[in-house]
């Protein structure tokens, strides 16, 4: 009987050690597998660095050409032959999507806007007397399309301002662009009126407008730095010392990204959370797995002891 108990005790100890080792190895394998297959967001992957050009290498720059626009804009408002006694007025119509629409008055660019949802609308200043309005469309390569219909309107200044006091504000550029975070410069041309002049420029990226003054007509240097990429309508209003005003709307484009560091930091946060999720789950399952393993071991050992006892009893008899 002592020898049987000794044999059972030795076998029990060996069985416990073997099962404990097997259970630990299985848990380690499961945890390693869970961690290895955990999904990582794309933003958490560190991009490969772009190597600098090697000595003796050449850089190539290509421009993708495309046909110029084949469909132009059409002015629907105001109607041909309309008369006005105040300025500016609203000019609107239909146009091809994603093209820049520039309004010319008597051959002078007096405003621009991007075509959205197949239509455009903007305010333009009028000259005293007859005004011939046309709309010109431009793609992103500054290729022009067909010119619109000509709309002729008349403007009578009811303020009875003195001869030569009317103000004209225009620019050679209906659209200018710069990288976000880089200063965008916009030359404007001011003529007529009586100085000094007060300017109000709404760059459409904040709650306030820029105020500046100039004593004489001529070239006006406007500059602004956009913090975020996008397309912005810019509204410029000028008033001279006698209260005569002029208005100009143009389109600014800010290219690229500004705060890449903040974006990378934001993208890296979910990565840390995703890595901790399978780890936490593995630790949570560790205790019940160990308990189930121990219980299974005890049942297995008890059954084996019973089998050995029965086998020993049969041999004795």
Secondary structure, DSSP 8 states (H G I E B T S, - for coil): -HHHHHHHHHHHHHHHHHHHHHHHHHHHHHHHHHHHT----GGGS---------TT-------------SS--EEEES-TT-EESSS-EEEEEE--TT-EEEEEETTEEEEEEE-BTTEEEEEE---SEEEEEEEEEE-TT--B------EEEEE--TT---TT--EEEE-S-SEEEEETTSEEEEEEEEEES-SSEEEEEE-SSSSS-EEEEESSSEEEEEEEE-SS-EEEEEEEEEE-TTS-EEEEEEEEEEES-S-HHHHHHHHHHHHHHHHHHHHHHHHHHHHHHHHHHHHHHHHHHHHHHHHHHHHHHHHH-
